[in-house]
Structure formats: C-alpha cells, structure tokens
Amino acid sequence: MSEQDHATRLLQALADPTRLRLVAALLEQPACVEELAERLGLSAPTISHHLGKLDQAGLLNRRREQYYTVCEARPGPLERTLRDLVAMASGQPAAETLRLEQYRQRTLDTFFANGRLRQLPAQRKKRQVVLAAIAADFAPGREYAEDEVNAIIGARYDDYCTVRRELVDDGILQRDKATGPALRYRRVGAEGIAPLPAPGTCAGATIVKPGRTTRMDSSSRADTPVTPKTDRQRRKEWIELYKQARRTAGVYAIRNTTNGRVLLGSSVNLHGPFNRHRTELRLGSHRCPELQADWNRLGEDAFAFEILETVPDALTGLERDTSLGQLEKKWIAAYQPLADRCYNTSEKIRVRQF
C-alpha cells in the first residue's frame, strides 16, 4: 500500500465519532472487546466492527491474553499531524519525508549529548531512531566480535548489553556463530544513516567568544555560527526525557485516613493516575461520587495516595500485564468485602469502574 493510500484510509477510519471514542479509550488503557463495550455502552459486535476498521488503517496492535484479545492504540500513526496526513493523501510525499527527518533530528537532540546517549527512550518509535543512530557506528559488511560490539556501544551508552540485545531483536545487527564458540556480529540495517559525532570529542561543543556563539566541528577549521538553545528548548528536552523515562506498573490506593476506606486502582504507568485523580477531585468532577463527597466534606489532607505494590521493571509486554493482573487479584482479595472497605463497586480496578 502506498503512503497516499495509507493516509487516505487512516483519515477515513477516524471520520467516525464511535471510532474516535474507541481510539481515546485505547490511548488511556489497552482493553478487550468486552471491556470496551462496557465502558462505552455499546454492543460487542459494534465494537468489533469499528475495531476492524481501525485495524485495517494500522491504528491498532492486538495481543492474546489468556482467552481474550487485548487491543491497544499504535502511537506512531496517531503522532502525525492533520497537515501531514492531508499532504500525504493528496500525493505530496515530500512533506512526509521532511517531517520524518525533523522528527529524527529532534529525537537525537533530546536523547544524545556530546555523542553520548542520556537514556533509552521508552516509546518504541523514538527508540528505533536512537538504535539506528548507534548502529551507524558499525561498518556495513564487516564482522565484529562481541567484545568489539560492546566497546562500540559502550562508548555511546553504559548499558551496552541492553542496546546490543535491542539491535539484534530489531534485526539491525545480525548475530552468527563463527567457527568455535565465539559469536560474530554484522550490521544488516540502518542503511543511509549518518554517524553521530564521536563521543567525547569537541564536535558539537559550544564555544563562547566575544559577540557570538559558535559550534566547533571537527571536520571544519572554521567556526560556524549557531543559535544557542533557549530555556524553552531545554525545558522541552527535559520534559521529553521525563516522559520517556521507564514506566512502572503496579497497584495503588487513595486512602481515606478518617474511616480507612480506599479506592483501589492499577496502571501500567504509575506516573499518571495520582495526578489525574487529584486533579479530578480538586475540580469536583471525580467519577466516584462517594469519594468526591468525602473529599469535599473532609478536605484534601484527609486522604493519602499510596503505591501498594509494583511489577518488577524487568518485565515488559505480556509478562508485565500478566504480573499486574496477579497483583490486582491479590489486593482485591485483601480488601474483601469490597463494598464495605473500598469505594470501588467493581473489581475492574484498571479501567477505573466505580
């Protein structure tokens, strides 16, 4: 399918109020058909029909979880602006190419400093940009021993084992057994990617001289005038780094310290729920009327926000979700009878049903 056809199909898929509601629900939390039907007040066949349209447009990822198929929104297509989609649908690929290059450069500027990687992005699309940039340090067609691979990656990032595994899993590095027990690696992806400045060199270093700011490039004898980063640009970079920090999954509670009742919840990212609950309660718009009434009567100081238990950071994907489901069952059992000890009226604490 061409980029033009794909953009047209994506716009058609989103031109429906029900599908927009589905996308919004899946951006908040992955879910199966039955959960989406209950949350949106629609029948399961209706949900399945619209999910099929979204899937055809490349907006969904699906995975099996026991007897259910869990759907989640694919972030990549949803990051495109309406201007980009209209340009692609009208047959103007140059705009998309420019957008992708700008996106790549912004990602590299955010996550690299003086040739060194600050941290691996949590978002898959940004991580692929970073991995391709590191892979450009390997000459195509040449074989490398594992200690050479570790040294090349280690010059960019201390956790070379994680990066090496990611490069192999993404098919950018191919790992072959040579004669004997030694492993050999060679680059088979990331073609056409220009290497980053060598780590630790003066390339990219900012030099202040009277009257101007220059950037010294190791490939040039002359100083090239550049515009220094503003405070706003630096702040945007740090916000992006914070957003891309490793997410922690787990079970949490909002505890009424006066009577001991709690609101149980769980999330694959514990950064968000506390702020969301606190904001809703302060605005008087929380979806749990009993909790909102007690908050209004007792005041904010009468409530504590607690993380009850977290999933090990080493677990990802289906393993993480399975472990989180087990923690949910454990804490729901610990607070039985639920109706007496909790504000929750449903055991589906991940989708915040009260």
Buried (B, 14 or more C-beta within 10 A) or exposed (E): EEBBEBBBBBBBBBEEEBBEBBBEBBEBBBBBBEBBBBBBEBEEEBBEEBBEBBBEBBBBBEEEEEEEEBBBBBBEBEEBEEEBBEBBBEEBEEBBEEBEEEBBEBBBEBBBEBBBBBBBBEBEEBBBBBBBBBBBBBEEEEBBEEEBBBEBBBBBBEEBEEBBEBBBEBEBBBBEEEEEEEBBBBBBBBEEBEEBBBBEEEBBEEEEEEEEBBBBBEEEEEBEEBEEBEEEEEEBBEEBBEEBEEBBBBBBBBBBEEEEBBBBBBBBBBEEBBEBBBEBBEEEEBEBEBBBEBBEEBEEEBBEBEEBEBBEEEBBEEEBBEBBBEBBEEBBEEBEEBEEBBBBEEBBBBBBBB
